[in-house]
Amino acid sequence: IEHIDPDEFKELGVKPVAEKVLVIVGGNRGEAYRYAVSYAGASGLAQFIAKTYKFIRREYSDAKLKADFIAGMRDHGNAIMAAYCLADWSVGKLPLDVAHKMAWKTGEEDLGAFIAASYNGGESRAVAAYLKDPKNWEKPGHGLAGQTVTYVREFRKVYRYLLSN
């Protein structure tokens, strides 16, 4: 989702934009998005900002993430490990019974949507929105920023597209 332009997604739909990312990753492998940097300074395949990377590196020292942010984000294995750690951190902010329900009863898509919302808009906002209204938490006007609502919607469409193919 990080490498999908929301305007392009809206105009073209899920198939062409998802396949564009897959072609770039498949064709370029370890070089794909290696030098991608957002306007906010988010870097690499996982599009972390330095502050988040530093935090996750400190909190998950056993993951042995690279000390240098740029080197860490340019290494796909390291970047994905950082993303897994961030996902764990975000899910860990939910009450345990809610996290279990989300993971086991509502399905992995819902868990992925929560992780996407946490990544894009912060786990505090995602947790608050979910706990306030579990059925409508990701809809506009229920606590998430508009950009995060769009991000979660795109996540769900890409997730379903990838499952169907």
C-alpha positions in Angstrom: 0.0 0.0 0.0 2.9 2.3 0.7 4.0 2.3 -2.9 0.5 2.8 -4.4 -0.5 6.4 -5.2 -4.1 7.0 -3.9 -5.1 9.1 -6.9 -3.8 6.4 -9.2 -5.7 3.8 -7.2 -8.9 5.8 -7.4 -8.5 6.3 -11.1 -7.3 2.9 -12.2 -8.5 0.5 -9.6 -6.9 -2.2 -7.6 -5.6 -4.6 -10.4 -3.3 -2.3 -12.3 -1.8 -0.5 -9.3 -1.3 -3.7 -7.3 0.3 -5.4 -10.3 2.5 -2.4 -11.0 4.0 -2.8 -7.5 4.4 -6.5 -7.9 6.2 -6.0 -11.3 8.5 -3.5 -9.8 9.3 -5.8 -6.9 9.6 -8.9 -9.1 11.7 -7.2 -11.7 14.0 -5.4 -9.4 14.0 -7.7 -6.4 16.4 -6.4 -3.7 16.7 -3.1 -5.5 12.9 -2.4 -5.7 12.1 0.8 -3.8 15.5 0.7 -2.2 16.0 4.4 -2.8 12.4 5.5 -2.5 12.0 8.4 -0.1 8.7 10.1 0.7 8.1 13.8 1.3 8.1 12.9 5.1 11.5 11.2 4.8 10.0 7.7 4.9 12.5 5.4 3.2 12.8 2.1 1.4 10.4 -0.8 0.8 8.8 -0.5 4.3 8.7 3.4 4.2 9.7 4.0 7.8 10.7 7.4 9.1 13.9 7.5 11.1 12.1 8.2 14.4 9.9 5.2 14.1 12.8 3.0 13.0 14.9 4.1 16.0 12.0 3.5 18.4 11.4 0.0 17.0 15.1 -0.8 17.0 15.3 0.1 20.7 12.1 -1.7 21.7 13.0 -4.9 19.7 16.7 -5.1 20.3 16.5 -8.9 19.9 15.6 -8.4 16.2 19.1 -7.1 15.6 18.0 -4.4 13.2 20.8 -2.5 11.5 22.0 0.5 13.5 22.0 2.8 10.4 18.5 3.9 9.4 19.3 4.3 5.7 21.2 1.0 5.5 18.4 -0.7 7.4 15.7 0.6 5.1 17.7 -0.3 1.9 18.0 -3.9 3.1 14.6 -5.6 2.4 15.0 -8.3 5.0 15.9 -5.8 7.7 13.1 -3.5 6.6 10.5 -6.2 6.7 11.7 -7.3 10.1 11.2 -3.7 11.3 7.7 -3.8 9.8 6.9 -7.0 11.7 8.2 -5.5 14.9 6.1 -2.4 14.4 3.0 -4.6 13.7 3.7 -6.5 16.9 4.0 -3.2 18.8 0.7 -2.0 17.4 -1.3 -5.1 18.0 0.2 -5.2 21.5 -1.6 -1.9 22.3 -5.0 -3.6 22.0 -6.5 -5.4 25.0 -5.5 -9.1 24.7 -9.0 -10.3 24.3 -9.6 -7.8 21.5 -6.4 -8.8 19.7 -7.3 -12.5 19.9 -10.8 -11.9 18.6 -9.5 -9.8 15.8 -6.9 -12.3 14.8 -8.9 -15.5 15.3 -12.6 -14.7 15.0 -12.9 -11.8 12.6 -10.0 -13.0 10.4 -6.6 -12.0 9.3 -7.9 -9.3 6.9 -9.3 -7.3 9.9 -6.0 -7.7 11.8 -4.2 -6.5 8.7 -6.5 -3.5 8.4 -5.8 -2.6 12.0 -2.1 -2.9 11.4 -2.3 -0.8 8.3 -4.3 1.9 10.2 -1.7 1.8 13.0 1.2 2.1 10.6 -0.4 5.0 8.7 -2.1 7.0 11.4 -0.5 5.7 14.7 -1.5 2.9 16.9 -3.1 5.2 19.5 -5.6 6.5 17.0 -6.3 3.1 15.6 -6.8 1.5 19.0 -9.1 4.3 20.1 -11.2 4.1 17.0 -11.5 0.3 17.1 -12.4 0.2 20.8 -14.9 3.0 20.4 -16.8 1.3 17.6 -15.4 -2.1 16.4 -18.0 -2.3 13.5 -17.4 1.1 12.1 -13.9 2.1 13.3 -12.4 2.4 9.9 -15.1 4.6 8.4 -14.9 8.3 8.0 -15.8 10.2 11.1 -15.0 7.4 13.6 -11.6 8.7 14.7 -9.1 7.9 11.9 -7.7 10.7 9.7 -9.0 10.8 6.2 -5.7 9.6 4.8 -5.8 6.6 7.1 -9.4 5.8 6.1 -8.2 5.7 2.5 -5.1 3.7 3.3 -7.2 1.0 5.1 -9.7 0.9 2.2 -6.8 0.4 -0.2 -5.3 -2.3 2.0 -8.6 -4.2 2.1 -9.0 -4.0 -1.7 -5.4 -5.1 -2.4 -5.7 -7.9 0.2 -8.8 -9.3 -1.4 -7.3 -8.9 -4.9 -4.2 -10.8 -3.9 -6.3 -13.6 -2.3 -8.4 -14.0 -5.4 -5.4 -14.5 -7.7 
